[in-house]
Amino acid sequence: MSLPELNGNQRTHLRGLGQTMNDMIRLGKEGLTDAFFKEFERCFLERDLVKLRFVGADRHERAALCEQLAQKAACLCVGAVGHTALFYKPHANPAKSSLPDL
């Protein structure tokens, strides 16, 4: 499945939704392990939008980790502020999508 191109309005809408969300997963000092990726993918089975919290990573590490996550998990990083990042991946079944209006 290829990822959709999101325009500025769609990204802004997703970031707005993310402001009210609690983080669903945390990335700690162990980094990007296989167990982390399994949990990250499981989060996408529940929702199209996943909020992640970085624990103990500096600004440059967080930016690199966002890129690596987006590539390996085939999702889009729609925003990263401070120690949180927001990732979007459309549900494989549009009828089960948590964001039907996007």
N, C-alpha and C positions, 0 to 999 in steps of 0.2 A: 504494500500500500504506500503510495507516495503522499507526502505531506502537502497540504494546501498552502498556497501563498496567502498570507494574511495582509490586508491593507492596514493603514495606520488606525483607522476607526475601529477595526476588529481587535487590534492589539490593545488599544486604549480601553475598549470594553472589557477585555480579558483581565487587564491589570486592575481595573475597577472592581471586578468580581473578586480578584485575589486579595484585595485589601481587607475584605471582611472574612476571609478564610483563615482557619488555623493551619499551621504547618502539618502536613501529613507524614512527613518522613524527615529524618535528620541524617546528615552526612558528617561523621566524626573523623577522628584522627586516623582510623584504619583506611580511610579513603574509598576508592571505587572497587569494592570487592564483588565477587560473584553473588554473595548473599545480599549485598546492597542492591545490585541490579535486579535480582529476583523480586525483592520487596518493592522497588521502584516500579517495575512492570505490573506488579499486583495492584499498586495504587491506580494505575491507568485502567485496570479492569473495572474499578469502581467509579472513576470520574475521568473526564476529559482534561481537567485542569488540576495540576498537582503543585502544591506549595512545599518547597524544600527549605530547611534551615541548615546552614553551615555552622559547624561547631569547631572553633579553633583554626580556621583558615584565614590567611590575610587576603587583602583585596585582589592581588594578582593571582593567587591560587584559586580564589573563587571564580574569577573570570575564566581561567583555564579549565576548571572543573565543569563549569556550565557548558562550554564548548564540547568537552569530552562526553558529557551526559547526553547532550542533544544528538551527537553523532551516533553513539553506541545504542541509545534507546530509541532512535528514530523519532524524536519529538522536537518541538520548537521551544526555545527559551524566549518567552514573550516579555520578560522583565526581570531585572535583578537589582535589588536595593539593599544595601547593607549586608546583613547576614542571611537574607532570604532571596530565593529565586522562584520564579513561576514558570512552569512548563506546560505546554499544550500538546495533546495528541488526540486527534479525533477518534472516537470509538469505532471499532470495525463494523458494528451494527448501528446505523444511524437511529434506529428506533429506540435503542438503549442509551443514547447519548445523554449526558447530563447538561449539555448546552445545545438544545435543538434549534435555537434561533440564530446560531452562528453560521 
